[in-house]
Amino acid sequence: MINKRLLIKNLLAHNDENSFYDKKRKIDIGYKEGKAKFLKHICALSNSNPKNNSYIVIGVQDEDNKIIGVDFFDDSKIQNLINAYLTHPPIVQYENIPFPHLPDDKVVGLVTIRPNNKITSLRKNIWKYYGGSVFFRDGSMSMPKVFDIELKDVNSKIVSAIENHAQNNIELTLDGVFDFMNKRRDYNPQYKVFKEYFVLCWSGSKKEVKDETFYSRVDIELVNEQVRLFYSALDEVAIRYNNDSFSILEYVRLGLQHSYKYYKLEKTTITFDDSANYSIEAELLFDPPQFDRKLLHHIYNTNNAILEKLEKHIELAPHEALDLENLAASYLICYLNGFDGALPKLEYAKPYLRNFGADIYQSYKETIRILRKVKYN
């Protein structure tokens, strides 16, 4: 089993970006341009490595390889995006890798592209790239190639050596458990061994509601691979497990005018088998709450007025400052109730909300995460 934190260190130490490895400060697949560039790199790396894995490391400065991290990204439907836009799509896995020096809410993203020994191309137009385009790696660049296409295996030995040097061992596993237990000691840290092989650690602020146990500020890591499976600073989570599986039922808090309820968002189940393998399945359970249309019109117009004031640098009234705290979530509710204009307004609000403190911006990021899950599904 590969220790993904060690793998990232080996990739960064090996040499600069090349035909089997790319690094990014961040990616943004919420916008067409970011989505197109991400698909281009997936296509190029897949074609340049028909016999071995390729990798993209996200959250690293290009100039000096400094690890600065990115937000936790838990979109289990990213393969749907790959399948929709690429012909002969490779299997792609996005994992969140914690590093000890990063804040709790930051990780390094690791994209693994499995070999498929087929020519991968764009299925249809996206941004400035045309359907049918084929990309290959030319050094650290992903370049189009439209003639003399040939898949060549030139990296298998190098990639195999890097992966072999990243194999996990008992010392790394024990260090990972102790690190987790110490770092999360204020949030009821626990661990369980599955199938005498996998070590799962989790923590959260515990509370009891009507004989049910829920957790907030939840952190879950598969220590063998140094992979963070779940992280949330806001949501309520129910956890269940037996000797074969571990499941997370995530709730989101939504409402209007200080009246809120918790709604099921997604159930994630990690299943461990006897052959030292595991699988992760995510099921979206979200049923968008419906509200009175007249009330939503009022809230939508109020949000737009607040956004206009922010754009013009006009000071908000006290009641508007309170409404600002829920602006992202209320725009989401409007969008889920048929207000299509709420989505571009929400995207436009991002830089303004970032300037109003960590709590308001965190609410925006959680809202975008919910939206991304719903849209991809």
C-alpha positions, 0 to 999 in steps of 0.5 A: 500500500502506498503512503500518499504523503510520501509519494508526494514528497518523492514526486516533488523531490524527483525533478521538475514537472514532466510527462508523468507528473504535473503540479498546480497551485490550485485548480478550479473546475467550477468554471469553464476555463478551469474545467477545460484546463483540467481536462486537457492535463488529464488527457495529456498525461493519460496519452503520455503514460499508457502503461503507468500511473500519472499524477497531478499534485495540487497545492504546491508553489511552482517556483520552489515546490513549497507546499501551501495546500488547498481546501479539502475537495470531496467531490466523488463525481469527478469521474462523471466530468471525465467521462462526459468530456473525454473519449477513452477516459482514464480512471481518475482518483482525487485524494486529499492528503494532510500534511502536519504543517498545514492548517486543519482545513488545508490539504494537498490534492493528489490526482491519480490517472490510471493507464488505459493504453488508449488514445484519449481525446476531447469528446466535445468543445469546451472553452477554447479547445475543440472536440477531437483534440488530442493532447500529449505532454511536452516536458512540463507542457500539455500540448495538442497533437493532431498527426502521427499519434503514437502511444509510447511507454517511456516512464514505467520504470521511473514511476515504478521506482517512485511508487516503490519508495513510497510504500507504507510500513508499520512505523509510518502507520503508527506515527500517523495514528499518534499524530492524529490522536495528539492533533485532534485530542480536543475532539474525541479522537478514535481509531479502528483496525479493519481486516487486521490491515486498515487503520481508520482514525476519526474525531469530532465534537460529539452531541446527543439528540433524541438518542442519536449521536452526531458529530461536528468538526469531523476529521476522518483519515485512512492512516495507511495511505495518509489520505483524509477521507472527510473533513468539515468544519460546519456540518453535522455527521452521523457515523456508523461502522462494523467489522467490514465498513465505515459509513458517514451520513452528512447533514447540511443546515439550511433555512431562511429568516432564522428558521433552520433545519438539517437535511441529509446531503450524502452518505459515504460508505467505505467497505474493506475486504479480505484481500487488502482492498477497499472501496468508497461509494457515495450516495447523494440523498439531498432533497432540496427544501422548497419555500414560499415563492413570494418570500424567496423573491424578497430574499433574492432582491435583498441579497442583490441589494447587499451585493450592489452595496458591496460592489460600490463600497457602501457601508451596510446597515446593521440588519444587512450585515446580519443578512450577509452572514447567510447570503451564500446559503440563501442564494443557494436556496433560491437557485434550488427553487428555480431562481437561475439568476442566483447562481451567477450572483453567488459566483460574483459574490465570492471576492466580496465575501472573502473580505468579510472574515473567515466565518462568512467566507467559510459559509460560502465555500460550504455552499459551493461544495453542496452546489457542486455535489448537486450539479454533478449528480 
